């Protein structure tokens, strides 16, 4: 009898349907569709929001839809040409425009002569800890940007004695790495302005960056 039960149990186990493993589908990359413009000679050599100097022949861009340091693919929807750029600045500040490309990036996708083009901007990567694409803007107080990590650490250690949210962010731009000493992020600009004002007592040129 016991042998009979054992045989039945074995049969029932064999008849169980195989387990089905599920694999999560990859999430589509965040995208923004809108008008692009380009900026060049008038801004060449000026400091960007990321702390680097703008070179119109680098593959960079300005946008407020993506965090600084993001890598994005910009596709001209009129001709299908694409270019990969790094977001190093804030802009454009004209209603309805989503991105300002460098002179070189605009040339690559064939929009120099028309000056504007309808594009699709697809996120490739963004720095860790930055806001999601489409999330509300945040405000960061930047006390300094250095090419030498040791200098950034010295400033961070000094400010950390007074504020709990001091940190160093790294940014690769212009073929160089920058170490940015920052505080925040803050949900409102007024909160960031209050911190920047308080930091002024140390003699540092704190600036407010929108991210």
For each residue, the residues with C-beta under 8 A, 3 or more apart:
1: 4 5
2: 5 6
3: 6 7
4: 1 7 8
5: 1 2 8 9
6: 2 3 9 10
7: 3 4 10 11
8: 4 5 11 12
9: 5 6 12 13
10: 6 7 13 14
11: 7 8 14 15
12: 8 9 15 16
13: 9 10 16
14: 10 11
15: 11 12
16: 12 13
17:
18:
19:
20:
21:
22:
23:
24:
25:
26:
27:
28: 31
29: 122 123 124
30: 122 123 132 133 134
31: 28 120 121 122 123
32: 65 66 98 99 120 121 133
33: 77 98 118 119 120 121
34: 96 97 98 99 118 119 121
35: 96 97 98 116 117 118 119
36: 74 76 97 98 99 100 101 106 111 116 117 118 119 121
37: 92 94 97 99 100 101 115 116
38: 100 101 102 103 105 106 111 112 115
39: 42 43 56 62 91 92 100 101 102 103
40: 43 44 56 102 103
41: 44 56 103
42: 39
43: 39 40 46 54 56
44: 40 41 54 55 56
45: 53 54 55
46: 43 53 54
47: 51 52 53 54
48: 51 52 53 54 60 62 88 89 173
49: 62 68 88 89 90 209 210
50: 68 69 88 89 145 171 173 178 180
51: 47 48 142 145 171 178 180
52: 47 48 88 145 171 173 174 176 178
53: 45 46 47 48 174
54: 43 44 45 46 47 48 58 60 88 89 102
55: 44 45 58 60 102 174
56: 39 40 41 43 44 102 103 104
57: 102 103 104
58: 54 55 102 104 173 174
59: 83 84 85 86 102 104 105 108
60: 48 54 55 85 86 87 88 89 102 105 173
61: 72 74 85 86 87 88 89 99 100 101 102 105
62: 39 48 49 87 88 89 90 91 92 99 100
63: 66 72 87 90 91 92 98 99 100 121
64: 90 91 137 210
65: 32 98 99 121 133 134
66: 32 63 70 72 87 121 123 126 133
67: 70 87 126 127 130 131 211
68: 49 50 87 88 89 90 127 130 171 209 211
69: 50 86 87 88 126 127 130 169 171 172 173
70: 66 67 86 87 123 124 125 126 127 130
71: 84 85 86 87 123 124 125 126
72: 61 63 66 84 85 86 87 99 121 122 123 124
73: 82 83 84 121 122 124
74: 36 61 82 83 84 85 99 101 105 109 119 120 121
75: 80 81 82 109 119 120 121 122
76: 36 79 80 81 82 109 110 111 117 118 119
77: 33 80 117 118 119 120
78: 117 118
79: 76 109 110
80: 75 76 77
81: 75 76 108 109 110
82: 73 74 75 76 109
83: 59 73 74 101 105 108 109
84: 59 71 72 73 74 124
85: 59 60 61 71 72 74 101 102 105
86: 59 60 61 69 70 71 72 172 173
87: 60 61 62 63 66 67 68 69 70 71 72
88: 48 49 50 52 54 60 61 62 68 69 171 173
89: 48 49 50 54 60 61 62 68 100
90: 49 62 63 64 68 209 210
91: 39 62 63 64 100
92: 37 39 62 63 97 98 99 100
93:
94: 37 97
95:
96: 34 35
97: 34 35 36 37 92 94 100 116
98: 32 33 34 35 36 63 65 92 119 121
99: 32 34 36 37 61 62 63 65 72 74 92 119 121
100: 36 37 38 39 61 62 63 89 91 92 97
101: 36 37 38 39 61 74 83 85 105 106 109 111
102: 38 39 40 54 55 56 57 58 59 60 61 85 105 106
103: 38 39 40 41 56 57 106 107 112
104: 56 57 58 59 107 108
105: 38 59 60 61 74 83 85 101 102 108 109
106: 36 38 101 102 103 109 111 112
107: 103 104 110 112
108: 59 81 83 104 105
109: 74 75 76 79 81 82 83 101 105 106 117 119
110: 76 79 81 107 117
111: 36 38 76 101 106 114 115 116 117
112: 38 103 106 107 115
113:
114: 111 117
115: 37 38 111 112
116: 35 36 37 97 111
117: 35 36 76 77 78 109 110 111 114
118: 33 34 35 36 76 77 78
119: 33 34 35 36 74 75 76 77 98 99 109
120: 31 32 33 74 75 77
121: 31 32 33 34 36 63 65 66 72 73 74 75 98 99
122: 29 30 31 72 73 75
123: 29 30 31 66 70 71 72 126 133
124: 29 70 71 72 73 84
125: 70 71
126: 66 67 69 70 71 123 130 133
127: 67 68 69 70 130 169 170 171
128:
129:
130: 67 68 69 70 126 127 211
131: 67 135 136 137 138 185 211
132: 30 135
133: 30 32 65 66 123 126
134: 30 65
135: 131 132
136: 131 187
137: 64 131 210 211
138: 131 184 185 186 187 210 211
139: 184 185 186 187 188 189 191 192 208 209 210 211
140: 182 183 184 185 186 192 208 209 211
141: 182 183 184 186 192 195 196 199 206 207 208 209
142: 51 145 180 181 182 183 206 207 208 209
143: 155 159 166 181 182 183 199 204 205 206
144: 151 152 155 180 181 204 205
145: 50 51 52 142 152 178 179 180 181
146: 149 151 152 155 178 179 180 181
147: 176 177 178 179
148: 151 152 179
149: 146 152 153 168 179
150: 153 154
151: 144 146 148 154 155 179
152: 144 145 146 148 149 155 156 168 179 180 181
153: 149 150 156 157 168 179
154: 150 151 157 158
155: 143 144 146 151 152 158 159 181 204
156: 152 153 159 160 166 167 168 181
157: 153 154 160 161
158: 154 155 161 202
159: 143 155 156 162 163 166 181 183 199 202
160: 156 157 163 164 166
161: 157 158
162: 159
163: 159 160 166 183 195
164: 160
165: 183 184
166: 143 156 159 160 163 181 182 183
167: 156 181 182 183
168: 149 152 153 156 179 180 181 182
169: 69 127 179 180 182
170: 127 177 178 179 180
171: 50 51 52 68 69 88 127 177 178 180
172: 69 86 176 177 178
173: 48 50 52 58 60 69 86 88 176 178
174: 52 53 55 58
175:
176: 52 147 172 173
177: 147 170 171 172
178: 50 51 52 145 146 147 170 171 172 173
179: 145 146 147 148 149 151 152 153 168 169 170
180: 50 51 142 144 145 146 152 168 169 170 171
181: 142 143 144 145 146 152 155 156 159 166 167 168
182: 140 141 142 143 166 167 168 169 209
183: 140 141 142 143 159 163 165 166 167 195 199
184: 138 139 140 141 165 192 195
185: 131 138 139 140 211
186: 138 139 140 141 189 191 192 195
187: 136 138 139 191
188: 139 191 192
189: 139 186 192 193 208 210
190: 193 194
191: 139 186 187 188 194 195
192: 139 140 141 184 186 188 189 195 196 208
193: 189 190 196 197 208
194: 190 191 197 198
195: 141 163 183 184 186 191 192 198 199 206
196: 141 192 193 199 200 206 207 208
197: 193 194 200
198: 194 195 201
199: 141 143 159 183 195 196 202 204 206
200: 196 197 203 204 206
201: 198
202: 158 159 199
203: 200
204: 143 144 155 199 200
205: 143 144
206: 141 142 143 195 196 199 200
207: 141 142 196
208: 139 140 141 142 189 192 193 196
209: 49 68 90 139 140 141 142 182
210: 49 64 90 137 138 139 189
211: 67 68 130 131 137 138 139 140 185
